[in-house]
Amino acid sequence: MVLMRSVRRLSARFGLAGAFAFFVFTTPAAVLAQTAASQTDAPPGADLAATEPQTPIAIAIQNAMPADLPTGLQQYYEHRVFAPVWFDQTGVKEDAHLAIAAMAGANEHALNPNNYGPLELAQQTETAKTPEEWARFDLELSRQFLRYATHLSSGRVQPNKINKALNLFPDRPEPKSFFENAEQAVDFSAFLDSLPPQSDNYARLKRRLAQYREKAEAGGFTSVPDGDVLKPGMTDARIPFLRERLIEEDIQIASNHSGDIYDGDLVEAVKTFQDHHGLATDGVIGKNTLARLNVPIQDKLIQMELNMERRRWMRDDLGDFYVFVNLADQNLKVVRDGKTVHTTRVVVGKPYHATPVFSDQLEYVEINPFWNVPYSIATKEYLPKLKQNPSALSSKKIRVFQDGSEIAPTRVAWNSYSGGNFPFRLRQDPGDGNALGRIKFMFPNEFNIYIHDTPSKSLFSRAERAYSHGCIRASNPFALADILLADNNSTAGHWEQIRDSGKRTVIKPRVPVEVHLTYLTAWMNKDGSTHFRKDIYDRDDVLLKALRRAMTDNL
């Protein structure tokens, strides 16, 4: 009990991780000596699982196996004839010290240490005396360590279970092989370090989260008072508050400014802030910019924690050549051999037609495509127009087909049809007015989502660009084609020439190109800039509620 009081006192001062650096486990030698007898005296090649436990500790572990212990973990214990994992005749193993300390420091990874009971496990090492008590300790540490490793490597929640629009299925550790790998690890500290995502993106966000937590402990962000729209050149009593607020956000150029006139480096600092928050970079402080300036730091901490969870869902290696679309950012980038080679703005689905999250592979690019009008658009948007005027779609060059044959729209009794009995297919001819523009990038999927051109170019100039029915419209798509099809033909203007010919053409890329549609509302770039985006689909809120349930239910 003296040791546990010390642990709690150190925990209050240094945090759980700091507390564990100050104590060592003690274990009754008389009990542990019983583990000295070999549990694996069976002949080479024998089925170890068929061997009965021989020592009191092993028998106690077998008897204490809970019914809800993961099957793979149960098989791991059976394979080792129920020998303890975390201690032997010499005492509690160093691996146990490290595992409990890692769980105690889980908050560094935006995980909840209380989900894993590190203090309770430490207490068991002081109070356990009998084989039965040590058996319960060993099994509980194994269970909690598996839970911790699962949360850290693949997330606390399974994305598709909390939101069907998140079509991600991260690999969760298989218990038996996981513990075998842990047991065989030459350096257990290195094994622990291998559990979280190994991507630079995750590491950067983790580092930034720690820095923002320090800012929060120091008092958080300065509030900028409300007032009229502030434009460059104006004098305003709020300037000192604004300057201080931007410096707190690590936009150091603001520190070059002095006085109460809104000009020079302070305007540039505001533009940088706007860029980091997905706002129009005009330097004007209107209601949207002021609202973002006054977001409490605690809200930003939560946003970063949510996106660390999202990073745990993602693969470390996204491929050698890939398209990365961040729906929350409404931007697309192409990465090849680790370098970003192209970026462009995109338009994504409206909140009602939210674009799903998934990964796929580019199969072909189609120049001068037809547009096969989706059933929902045909029945909800175009059928009412056809009922009023059977020729309403002619100006859009949309044709009507039934059973594979084209029919004249003027010969159809449109008032006889509805969304429940619509037997027609609507198809728009290629051309400048085509809804898909002059090119589309296809990665066929169950959601009927793809990347395409658009005749409506004005939307790309807006800061928020969630206006489509779900598909992704790309600005300057032929520049994107030049990048993605460079291995097919690198001649400048080649794909535009095909476009201008008017001929429908399908091209399959000669090298694999992966496509990742993601949803990230906070991240840190290589240059140290920290970015936050509006939660256009309310997915942050859904995830936060799910994580709070997970923290409460000790999933």
Buried (B, 14 or more C-beta within 10 A) or exposed (E): EEBBEEBBEBBEEEBBBBBBEEBEBEBEEEBBBBBEBEBEEEEEEEEBEEBEBBBBBBBBBBEBBEEEBBEBBBBBBBBBBBBBBBBBBEBBBEBBBBBBBBBBBBBBBBBBBBBBBBBBBBBBBBEBEEBBBBBBBBBBBBBBBBBBBBBBBBBBBBBBEBBEBBBBEBEBBBBBEBBBEBEEBEEBEEBBEEBBBEBEBBBBBBEBBEEBBEBBEEEBBBEBEEEEEBBBEBEBEBBBBBBBBBBBBBBEBBBEBEEEBBBBBBBBBBBBBBEBBBBBBBBBBBEBBBEBBBEEBEEBBBBBBBBBBBBBBBBEEBBEBBBBBBBBBBBBBBBBEEEEEBEBBBBBBBEEBBBBBBBBBBBEBBBBBBBBBBBEBBBEEBBEBBBEEBEBBEEBBBBBBEEEEEEEBEEBEBEEBEEEEBEBBBBBBBEEEBBBBBBBBBBEBEBEBBBBBBEEEEBBEEBBBBBBBBBBBBBBBBBBBBBBBBEBBEEEEBBBEBBEEEEEBEBEBEEEBBBBBBBBBBBBEEEEBBBBBBBBBEBBEBBBEBBEEBBEEEB
